[in-house]
């Protein structure tokens, strides 16, 4: 999944996919967005986030994980704001601080977008 994100044309310069040390069927996914993929207000567009989450959903579905937590950062490690994009996509319930959390069913839905 990390390689697919990095090789996409979605503005992802780096990606890390980790299973917590006590693997419980969940993943932590962190993407580093290119400077041109981040809006001037340090946020990501809904369209870009949707496409990135589709790749995450596909990968997580293939891996048969039960949940995933998604983070987005700039190349300095500063969190990229996903609030507006999450609201536009109707997934603001998944937003928790600086991350988005998804169940297995939500990941499958994202994969099918």
VMD Tcl script that draws the C-alpha trace (Angstrom):
set ca {
  {0.00 0.00 0.00}
  {2.81 2.45 0.87}
  {4.48 1.87 -2.49}
  {1.22 2.35 -4.36}
  {0.61 5.65 -2.55}
  {4.15 6.88 -3.23}
  {4.01 5.94 -6.91}
  {0.61 7.53 -7.46}
  {0.08 10.99 -8.89}
  {-1.70 12.06 -5.71}
  {1.07 14.23 -4.28}
  {2.29 11.66 -1.76}
  {6.07 11.81 -1.39}
  {6.24 9.23 1.39}
  {4.00 6.71 3.08}
  {4.36 4.46 6.08}
  {2.00 1.61 6.90}
  {2.50 0.05 10.32}
  {0.71 -2.59 12.32}
  {0.80 -1.81 16.05}
  {3.24 -3.98 18.03}
  {0.34 -6.03 19.35}
  {-1.26 -6.58 15.95}
  {-5.00 -6.51 16.44}
  {-6.00 -6.36 12.81}
  {-5.50 -2.61 12.59}
  {-3.07 -0.40 10.69}
  {-1.58 3.05 11.17}
  {-1.13 4.80 7.83}
  {0.86 8.03 7.57}
  {1.36 9.90 4.32}
  {3.73 12.79 3.64}
  {2.23 15.16 1.12}
  {4.22 17.17 -1.41}
  {4.21 20.92 -0.92}
  {2.04 21.41 -4.01}
  {-0.53 18.92 -2.66}
  {-1.17 21.07 0.41}
  {-3.41 24.12 0.22}
  {-2.04 27.49 1.44}
  {-3.93 27.10 4.74}
  {-2.07 23.81 5.46}
  {-5.05 21.66 4.54}
  {-5.72 19.02 1.92}
  {-8.53 19.21 -0.63}
  {-11.49 16.87 -0.39}
  {-10.83 15.54 -3.90}
  {-7.20 14.67 -3.13}
  {-8.08 13.14 0.25}
  {-10.82 11.05 -1.36}
  {-8.36 9.59 -3.89}
  {-5.74 8.88 -1.24}
  {-8.29 7.21 1.02}
  {-9.48 5.07 -1.88}
  {-5.94 3.67 -2.22}
  {-5.80 3.16 1.57}
  {-9.18 1.43 1.49}
  {-8.11 -0.88 -1.34}
  {-4.87 -1.81 0.41}
  {-6.52 -2.36 3.77}
  {-9.24 -4.48 2.19}
  {-6.64 -6.64 0.43}
  {-4.81 -7.03 3.75}
  {-8.11 -7.85 5.49}
  {-7.57 -5.46 8.37}
  {-10.36 -4.60 10.75}
  {-9.55 -0.91 11.13}
  {-7.09 1.80 10.18}
  {-5.96 5.15 11.51}
  {-4.85 7.66 8.86}
  {-2.49 10.63 9.31}
  {-1.31 13.27 6.81}
  {1.80 15.42 7.26}
  {3.93 17.84 5.28}
  {7.60 17.19 4.58}
  {8.51 18.85 7.90}
  {6.33 16.44 9.90}
  {3.63 19.05 10.56}
  {0.07 17.74 10.52}
  {-2.01 18.63 7.48}
  {-5.52 19.75 8.40}
  {-8.18 17.35 7.12}
  {-11.19 18.94 8.85}
  {-12.72 20.75 5.87}
  {-12.05 17.84 3.49}
  {-13.58 15.34 5.95}
  {-16.70 17.52 6.24}
  {-17.02 17.81 2.46}
  {-16.65 14.04 2.08}
  {-19.17 13.32 4.84}
  {-16.63 11.51 7.01}
  {-16.19 14.07 9.78}
  {-17.36 11.44 12.30}
  {-14.09 9.62 11.54}
  {-12.00 12.67 12.45}
  {-10.30 12.47 15.82}
  {-7.78 15.21 16.48}
  {-5.12 14.92 13.79}
  {-6.22 11.58 12.39}
  {-9.06 9.78 10.67}
  {-10.14 6.39 12.03}
  {-11.97 3.83 9.93}
  {-13.58 0.47 10.62}
  {-13.17 -2.45 8.24}
  {-16.58 -1.76 6.71}
  {-15.66 1.89 6.10}
  {-12.38 0.81 4.50}
  {-14.26 -1.48 2.13}
  {-16.63 1.39 1.27}
  {-13.68 3.69 0.52}
  {-12.14 1.06 -1.73}
  {-15.34 0.91 -3.76}
  {-15.55 4.69 -4.36}
}
mol new
graphics top color blue
foreach p $ca { graphics top sphere $p radius 0.5 }
foreach p [lrange $ca 0 end-1] q [lrange $ca 1 end] { graphics top cylinder $p $q radius 0.2 }
display resetview
